[in-house]
Amino acid sequence: MKQGLLILILICCLGSLSADIRPASARPRLSSFYLAPVYPYENASIIPLLARNQLVVLDMEIGEFNSDLLDGIRAANSEIKICAYIHISEITTTNPSPPYYPLRALLKGGIHDSWYLRTSTGAHASVWPNTWMLNCSPFCPEVNGHTWNSYLKDFINQQVLDNGLWDGVFLDGCYSGLPWNEAPDLDLNRDGTVDDFSWRDQQWQAGLNPFLQSLRAENPGKICIGNAAYSYGDNLNGAMLEEWQDPIPEFNFGLTWMEFMARYQSMDSDFQSPTYNMIQARQPNNQQTNYRHMRFTLSTAMLGDAYYGIDYGPNDHSDTWWYDEYNVNLGEPLSVNEYLDPSQIANGNFSSGQSYWEMELHYPNTANLSIISSTGNPYAQINITNLEANLPESLEYKVMLKHVNDPNFSFSHQNYYKISLRAKASSPRLIRAVIARSNGDYAWLMNSSLTCQLDTDWQTYEFYVQANNPQNYQGSDIRLCINLAQAASTVCIDDVKIQRLPNGFVRSREYEHGLVICNPGNSSVSIPLSETYYRIQGTQDPIINNGNSCTQISIAAQDGIILLKSRPQISLVGASSLSFPSMWVGQCSSLQSFTIKNSGTAPLTISGLGYAGTDGNFSCAGLVFPQVLSVNQSLQIPIVYCPHTDGNHSETLLVMNNSINNPILAIELSGSAVYPEPLPPENVQVSVSGNDVLITWNPVSESVQGIPFTPDSYLVFYNGSNDPDNEYYFHGLSYNCQYTHQHVVNHAPHMFYRILAYKASSRQTAINPEEIEFNTPEAELRKLLKLP
């Protein structure tokens, strides 16, 4: 006769770390700019998608109505950085609903009408549908001790960053230059006239700089990133390059590729450490499978150190697309992002005095050239002492520093060049440079001149140009001209270089474990490689990512590629999960194994195993780590299931390794367990007291397998017939080791009882005596409760 009872506990341990999650040091650096609302019921599906990035930007409202999302992302990826999105120069024209947009409702409720930015006619200024702009310039009036900037700063401090949920803020609308196309008419100072574009940009920066400086000073340790914030490097950790305008369909950053790179190259040094620059690309026409465009923008991003993401675009930042290229880790960069020929300008550093350099002057303009040596570093100094007034750009050559008769200088038809120099002036001014023929028509060999806006401190200026000359020129046929007739002052110039870009536009960057190549040109190129590399083994674009080795690579126009060095790769042989049969709690299963293989070209080190969960029901048996696998060698990893609690168990086993394709390999483990049948109660005693029957017994403290457990209660079943083998019926429940059957002696000549130990579970609500129908047959109750 069975006198034990157990109800199983269901425990579902969801793995909190997937194989896609990337350590902070992994390259490419990945970000998710995700501005759609995420409601709590969506957390389980969205957390793994966001947690596999290294940097995430979420709307500030998430911290108010779904902070569990932030906690879940951090639980899955402890190294991730999460920033709160807020627009600093626009507010919605609608009235935000407090339950869903409490922060926007609060922010808008405190805005004074005089803080809104207006056009020259007094209308609300707007650059985005259904929004009004705020006046971030010094002309914003003070109301009740606040301007818009100071009110916004206090709001960010007190309502966003003060709760400890965020690593920092992402400030949208942090314009370095106000969008002239979307907002041609702005009136910052409310004088009724349209502001000059250059003037209004200066005033905008004059307002935002102290705002950003104060925000950063009051939040030490927090990340501050601004969209389009290229001018605020002293007060921000980074800027985002977003496809705000897209006159160039194949790139979508509103700049030519060379212009973009000139800006991008300076960003890592311009912003504060730690640096978090972002490139947010867009798939044209929302084509997620446009793999060429993704490779092009990703390889461009990897020429620098920005965090990369790609999605539908500014109208809907709510995509979590994932690509084969995201699954590799190239490690640290080993080179800068280009390979350039040596400079073709002889004596560009003026170490040989005025050799190859001379002044060209047109009466009545006067100037003199001298070589100045400061701390052993010579440079050219031009003193412009007399100058015609208001010369147009076409006549700025009337005062010119030119580099001539250099036999090493060549300018080849349709080739690409990098032109760079350092310069300063006695007062702010501009100069322009151009490459032109030395005789005949003195025609320019470039599409436009190169403008340098000089300050009183040394600055470096870099330009990328394509030679548009109809034929190749060199030596005495060409000259570099630096036109100086814009202002009378002293101009200093040094480190002049002209370097040809091999393979045209193509740029590359070497990493520890691979090579990134980007071809922004208009034709495909074939490039020899310095060693054997390996294509990514992917599934999305198998023609490109086919896993093959290569010593030469062809790259289409506006395309890029990631190649892997000779390094270890890890692969699974067989199933990627293990499922164990049902076990008794406290016992261990027989061993099951999964097999991994080094499918790379160098030794693979398995450094150890980890687990996403903490229940400890699964473990590795008989292996000591690290384990080193030679090329093509396999290893069986044996796993044993020893459940400590009843229920269904799942776990994610993490195989830590040094592969370039999957440094955290995930194996899903599952099993189920039941408590063994409890021992029957011992020393059961029945005594009559008047018309009542008192039943007592010793406590049950272990199962038939000798596994300890403590019942929550005992079920009492009763049979009043004269046959002890007849049906028993539920009579009651006891929380101790005794039970009283009242008034039974008056009407029952026979009394038989069964006592069953009972243990509650989380799989179903604990039994409530009021919920069990009296006189329920024992067999029926066992079936209802899935008892043995």
Disulfide bonds with the S-S distance in Angstrom:
Cys588-Cys642 2.00
